Amino acid sequence: MHLAYRARYNEKQLEIRLLELGYYLHPVRLVPSLVTEWAQPMLIELKNRIKEYFFGRNRRSRRKEA
């Protein structure tokens, strides 16, 4: 009896996991998630390059003068 309950419990857990997977793979949720995953590193790199352009050159030119 215990094994039968355990088997039904495992089946229900599997069904829940499949429902969660379907929820996360739905195109309405998947596309914004992927765009966020890809866009965030690119925006961080762009921000770093802008900072380096404006603030990095000043530091370099001051080091050369000194």
N, C-alpha and C positions, 0 to 999 in steps of 0.2 A: 504494500500500500504506500509506504514511504517513497519507494522508487517511482511509483506512478505519479505521485504529487510532484516529486522532484523533476520528472520528465516534463510534465505540464508547465511547471514553473520555468524551466529552461526554454520551452517553446514560446511561452509568452514573452520572455526576455528577448528572444531572437526576433519576434514580431515587433516589439517596441524598437529594437535597434534598426530594423528595416524601415519602420515608419520615420524614425529620426533621420536616417540616411536619405530617404525620399524627400523629407522636408528640406534638408540642407542642399540637396542636388537640384531642387526646383529652380528653373532658369531665372525666375524673378528674384530669388535670393542669391543664386550662384554668381551671376554676372556682376552685381555691385561688390560682392565679396572679393572676386578675382581682381576687379579693377582697383579696389582698395589695396589689395596685396601687392599689385604691380606698381601702382602709382606712388605709394608711400616711399619706397626706396628711391625712385626717380626724383621725387620732390626733395627728399633729403639731400641727394647728390647735387641737385640744382642749387639749393640753398647754400650748401657748402662751397660750391664754385663761386657763387655771387659774393659770399663773405670773403673768400680768398681773393677775388678780384679787387674788391674795394679796400679790404684791410690788409691783405697779404702783401700787396705791392708797396704800401707805405712802410711796412716793417722792413722789407728788403732794401728799399731806397735809403732808409735811415741807417741801416747797417753798413751800406756801401759808403755813405758820407762819413761815418765815424771812424 
